[in-house]
Amino acid sequence: MKIHKYQFPLLYGDYDAYIPGYVRCLSVGQQGDNVSVWVISDSACENVEFVQFAVCCTGRTIPPGFFSHYIGTIQEKLEDGELVYHVFSNK
């Protein structure tokens, strides 16, 4: 098992990943303009899991199926304030 990183743009929406030997998400963070999700997975495994991630702004609706799999929160500082994103997965 290894820790792997998956990145997607820091935007409100759903993102798909095909992760070999997926075990679970460890953490989420911001790197530049991207959301990075670190997961435990086995890249040598033939079983590939389809994992969806949802990035939701505070006050927005969480998509069905994502409520119980909270990964973390990211705060993005802007010139006129900040945005707060919450990241969820379907597994």
N, CA, C and O of each residue as an XYZ file, in Angstrom:
364
protein
N       0.845     -1.176      0.000
C       0.000      0.000      0.000
C       0.887      1.236      0.000
O       1.950      1.263      0.621
N       0.424      2.254     -0.711
C       1.140      3.522     -0.768
C       0.144      4.663     -0.641
O      -1.065      4.474     -0.770
N       0.673      5.840     -0.387
C      -0.142      7.044     -0.377
C       0.012      7.709     -1.744
O       1.126      7.949     -2.209
N      -1.122      8.000     -2.378
C      -1.121      8.636     -3.694
C      -1.892      9.936     -3.632
O      -2.753     10.114     -2.770
N      -1.584     10.856     -4.553
C      -2.243     12.152     -4.597
C      -3.032     12.279     -5.898
O      -2.550     11.906     -6.968
N      -4.248     12.809     -5.792
C      -5.087     13.110     -6.947
C      -5.445     14.583     -6.875
O      -5.771     15.087     -5.800
N      -5.389     15.286     -8.010
C      -5.664     16.716     -8.026
C      -6.786     17.048     -9.002
O      -6.960     16.378    -10.020
N      -7.546     18.094     -8.675
C      -8.543     18.634     -9.583
C      -8.694     20.121     -9.288
O      -8.297     20.575     -8.214
N      -9.264     20.896    -10.224
C      -9.374     22.348    -10.036
C     -10.185     22.701     -8.795
O     -11.109     21.978     -8.422
N      -9.838     23.810     -8.163
C     -10.543     24.270     -6.972
C     -11.815     24.988     -7.405
O     -11.866     26.217     -7.450
N     -12.830     24.210     -7.718
C     -14.114     24.725     -8.171
C     -15.222     23.913     -7.529
O     -15.019     22.762     -7.142
N     -16.391     24.519     -7.419
C     -17.560     23.799     -6.921
C     -17.948     22.756     -7.957
O     -18.082     23.090     -9.134
N     -18.134     21.501     -7.553
C     -18.574     20.474     -8.488
C     -18.157     19.084     -8.069
O     -17.598     18.872     -6.994
N     -18.448     18.135     -8.956
C     -18.127     16.726     -8.736
C     -16.952     16.331     -9.617
O     -16.834     16.797    -10.750
N     -16.085     15.472     -9.095
C     -14.901     15.028     -9.826
C     -14.772     13.516     -9.680
O     -15.013     12.968     -8.604
N     -14.396     12.851    -10.754
C     -14.287     11.399    -10.791
C     -12.826     10.975    -10.809
O     -11.979     11.636    -11.411
N     -12.544      9.859    -10.139
C     -11.203      9.284    -10.158
C     -11.329      7.764    -10.211
O     -12.193      7.182     -9.554
N     -10.476      7.135    -10.984
C     -10.375      5.674    -11.034
C      -9.095      5.315    -10.302
O      -7.994      5.575    -10.787
N      -9.250      4.712     -9.124
C      -8.112      4.502     -8.236
C      -7.895      3.007     -8.019
O      -8.748      2.337     -7.438
N      -6.743      2.469     -8.488
C      -6.461      1.055     -8.274
C      -6.233      0.750     -6.795
O      -5.493      1.460     -6.114
N      -6.877     -0.315     -6.304
C      -6.675     -0.756     -4.931
C      -7.043      0.275     -3.889
O      -6.407      0.346     -2.837
N      -8.064      1.081     -4.161
C      -8.477      2.151     -3.244
C      -8.842      1.591     -1.877
O      -9.590      0.618     -1.783
N      -8.314      2.202     -0.811
C      -8.633      1.814      0.555
C      -9.435      2.917      1.235
O     -10.552      2.680      1.695
N      -8.863      4.141      1.300
C      -9.589      5.254      1.897
C      -8.861      6.572      1.675
O      -7.676      6.587      1.342
N      -9.578      7.681      1.863
C      -8.992      9.017      1.800
C      -8.319      9.341      3.118
O      -8.814      8.996      4.191
N      -7.182     10.009      3.018
C      -6.467     10.435      4.220
C      -6.701     11.899      4.529
O      -6.968     12.271      5.671
N      -6.597     12.731      3.490
C      -6.581     14.161      3.730
C      -6.887     14.913      2.448
O      -6.865     14.349      1.354
N      -7.172     16.201      2.606
C      -7.389     17.092      1.475
C      -6.652     18.392      1.766
O      -6.528     18.796      2.922
N      -6.165     19.042      0.717
C      -5.481     20.323      0.879
C      -5.457     21.067     -0.432
O      -5.814     20.523     -1.478
N      -5.034     22.310     -0.371
C      -4.935     23.133     -1.567
C      -3.479     23.262     -1.962
O      -2.624     23.555     -1.125
N      -3.194     23.041     -3.245
C      -1.867     23.263     -3.798
C      -2.049     24.113     -5.045
O      -2.525     23.625     -6.069
N      -1.673     25.378     -4.961
C      -1.915     26.301     -6.068
C      -3.404     26.470     -6.281
O      -4.134     26.788     -5.342
N      -3.860     26.262     -7.503
C      -5.283     26.381     -7.826
C      -5.993     25.040     -7.813
O      -7.107     24.932     -8.324
N      -5.383     24.032     -7.248
C      -5.967     22.694     -7.259
C      -6.277     22.179     -5.865
O      -5.614     22.524     -4.887
N      -7.305     21.342     -5.802
C      -7.581     20.563     -4.605
C      -6.762     19.285     -4.738
O      -6.808     18.628     -5.778
N      -6.027     18.933     -3.716
C      -5.290     17.675     -3.707
C      -5.926     16.758     -2.672
O      -6.191     17.165     -1.541
N      -6.164     15.528     -3.073
C      -6.713     14.517     -2.180
C      -5.677     13.408     -2.071
O      -5.239     12.863     -3.084
N      -5.286     13.073     -0.848
C      -4.345     11.992     -0.625
C      -5.116     10.760     -0.181
O      -5.941     10.822      0.730
N      -4.836      9.635     -0.840
C      -5.547      8.394     -0.547
C      -4.545      7.269     -0.305
O      -3.410      7.316     -0.779
N      -4.984      6.261      0.437
C      -4.215      5.020      0.549
C      -4.737      4.103     -0.542
O      -5.940      3.867     -0.651
N      -3.825      3.592     -1.342
C      -4.221      2.673     -2.410
C      -3.051      1.762     -2.765
O      -1.905      2.011     -2.392
N      -3.372      0.712     -3.486
C      -2.376     -0.257     -3.943
C      -2.346     -0.206     -5.456
O      -3.195     -0.807     -6.114
N      -1.381      0.502     -6.016
C      -1.320      0.702     -7.466
C      -1.072     -0.597     -8.230
O      -1.277     -0.648     -9.443
N      -0.636     -1.639     -7.540
C      -0.413     -2.930     -8.208
C      -1.687     -3.770     -8.258
O      -1.713     -4.814     -8.910
N      -2.725     -3.335     -7.588
C      -3.982     -4.085     -7.523
C      -4.728     -4.005     -8.851
O      -4.784     -2.945     -9.475
N      -5.298     -5.125     -9.279
C      -6.057     -5.139    -10.530
C      -7.455     -4.562    -10.357
O      -8.079     -4.150    -11.335
N      -7.952     -4.528     -9.129
C      -9.276     -3.977     -8.853
C      -9.196     -2.451     -8.825
O      -8.511     -1.874     -7.981
N      -9.901     -1.805     -9.754
C      -9.902     -0.352     -9.834
C     -11.247      0.165     -9.323
O     -12.304     -0.236     -9.810
N     -11.192      1.057     -8.343
C     -12.405      1.629     -7.751
C     -12.742      2.951     -8.428
O     -11.860      3.766     -8.697
N     -14.014      3.152     -8.698
C     -14.509      4.433     -9.192
C     -14.912      5.258     -7.971
O     -15.858      4.910     -7.264
N     -14.191      6.349     -7.730
C     -14.443      7.192     -6.563
C     -14.820      8.586     -7.055
O     -14.154      9.151     -7.923
N     -15.883      9.125     -6.499
C     -16.294     10.481     -6.834
C     -16.009     11.400     -5.662
O     -16.174     11.019     -4.503
N     -15.577     12.614     -5.974
C     -15.336     13.639     -4.977
C     -16.251     14.811     -5.267
O     -16.489     15.142     -6.429
N     -16.768     15.442     -4.221
C     -17.617     16.622     -4.368
C     -16.988     17.769     -3.595
O     -16.664     17.635     -2.415
N     -16.817     18.903     -4.277
C     -16.322     20.116     -3.654
C     -17.519     21.054     -3.514
O     -18.117     21.456     -4.512
N     -17.865     21.401     -2.278
C     -19.054     22.209     -2.005
C     -18.661     23.468     -1.244
O     -17.928     23.398     -0.258
N     -19.142     24.603     -1.696
C     -18.929     25.855     -0.970
C     -19.882     25.910      0.214
O     -20.947     25.293      0.183
N     -19.509     26.636      1.248
C     -20.388     26.832      2.387
C     -21.705     27.435      1.901
O     -21.718     28.378      1.108
N     -22.810     26.875      2.389
C     -24.129     27.362      2.012
C     -24.717     26.690      0.794
O     -25.879     26.928      0.464
N     -23.942     25.849      0.111
C     -24.434     25.132     -1.066
C     -24.924     23.751     -0.666
O     -24.630     23.268      0.428
N     -25.670     23.124     -1.554
C     -26.229     21.806     -1.306
C     -25.167     20.723     -1.512
O     -24.415     20.761     -2.486
N     -25.109     19.763     -0.595
C     -24.221     18.608     -0.734
C     -24.944     17.592     -1.610
O     -26.092     17.252     -1.323
N     -24.302     17.095     -2.675
C     -24.971     16.133     -3.557
C     -25.371     14.861     -2.805
O     -24.675     14.454     -1.874
N     -26.484     14.227     -3.196
C     -26.907     12.969     -2.569
C     -25.795     11.921     -2.649
O     -25.084     11.835     -3.650
N     -25.654     11.132     -1.595
C     -24.654     10.066     -1.566
C     -23.310     10.479     -1.007
O     -22.419      9.642     -0.865
N     -23.143     11.760     -0.684
C     -21.856     12.250     -0.187
C     -21.896     12.675      1.274
O     -20.853     13.018      1.831
N     -23.064     12.664      1.916
C     -23.220     13.232      3.257
C     -22.309     12.616      4.307
O     -21.780     13.341      5.150
N     -22.110     11.320      4.284
C     -21.404     10.655      5.383
C     -19.907     10.477      5.147
O     -19.231      9.848      5.961
N     -19.379     11.014      4.061
C     -17.964     10.813      3.745
C     -17.233     12.151      3.618
O     -16.718     12.491      2.552
N     -17.196     12.894      4.707
C     -16.497     14.181      4.745
C     -14.993     13.935      4.797
O     -14.522     13.118      5.588
N     -14.235     14.646      3.949
C     -12.780     14.498      3.916
C     -12.091     15.677      4.606
O     -11.174     15.486      5.405
N     -12.534     16.888      4.294
C     -11.888     18.038      4.907
C     -12.388     19.347      4.345
O     -13.241     19.374      3.458
N     -11.841     20.448      4.876
C     -12.227     21.799      4.495
C     -10.999     22.567      4.029
O      -9.910     22.411      4.581
N     -11.183     23.397      3.008
C     -10.113     24.222      2.454
C     -10.580     25.669      2.474
O     -11.722     25.956      2.112
N      -9.717     26.580      2.892
C     -10.029     28.003      2.850
C      -9.129     28.679      1.837
O      -7.905     28.562      1.895
N      -9.751     29.387      0.909
C      -9.002     30.106     -0.128
C      -9.130     31.600      0.127
O     -10.234     32.143      0.108
N      -8.007     32.265      0.364
C      -8.024     33.700      0.620
C      -8.092     34.456     -0.711
O      -7.353     34.167     -1.653
N      -8.999     35.429     -0.755
C      -9.175     36.288     -1.917
C      -8.924     37.727     -1.495
O      -8.851     38.024     -0.303
N      -8.792     38.627     -2.475
C      -8.562     40.030     -2.142
C      -9.724     40.623     -1.349
O      -9.518     41.481     -0.491
N     -10.948     40.166     -1.634
C     -12.124     40.737     -0.981
C     -12.761     39.777      0.030
O     -13.955     39.887      0.306
N     -12.001     38.855      0.577
C     -12.534     37.910      1.565
C     -11.921     36.541      1.378
O     -10.752     36.404      1.016
N     -12.727     35.538      1.630
C     -12.253     34.171      1.429
C     -13.413     33.257      1.086
O     -14.564     33.528      1.429
N     -13.091     32.180      0.407
C     -14.061     31.132      0.101
C     -13.711     29.916      0.943
O     -12.537     29.627      1.177
N     -14.729     29.212      1.393
C     -14.519     27.995      2.168
C     -15.158     26.851      1.403
O     -16.353     26.879      1.111
N     -14.355     25.843      1.080
C     -14.800     24.660      0.351
C     -14.776     23.456      1.293
O     -13.882     23.333      2.129
N     -15.749     22.581      1.154
C     -15.806     21.336      1.921
C     -15.758     20.197      0.911
O     -16.473     20.218     -0.091
N     -14.925     19.216      1.172
C     -14.717     18.117      0.228
C     -15.270     16.824      0.811
O     -15.003     16.474      1.960
N     -16.046     16.123     -0.011
C     -16.691     14.868      0.363
C     -16.356     13.820     -0.700
O     -16.002     14.171     -1.825
N     -16.466     12.550     -0.353
C     -16.349     11.472     -1.345
C     -17.546     10.547     -1.207
O     -18.262     10.575     -0.206
N     -17.751      9.726     -2.233
C     -18.873      8.792     -2.192
C     -18.477      7.473     -1.538
O     -19.322      6.586     -1.416
N     -17.223      7.309     -1.111
C     -16.762      6.063     -0.478
C     -15.899      6.374      0.718
O     -15.415      5.459      1.384
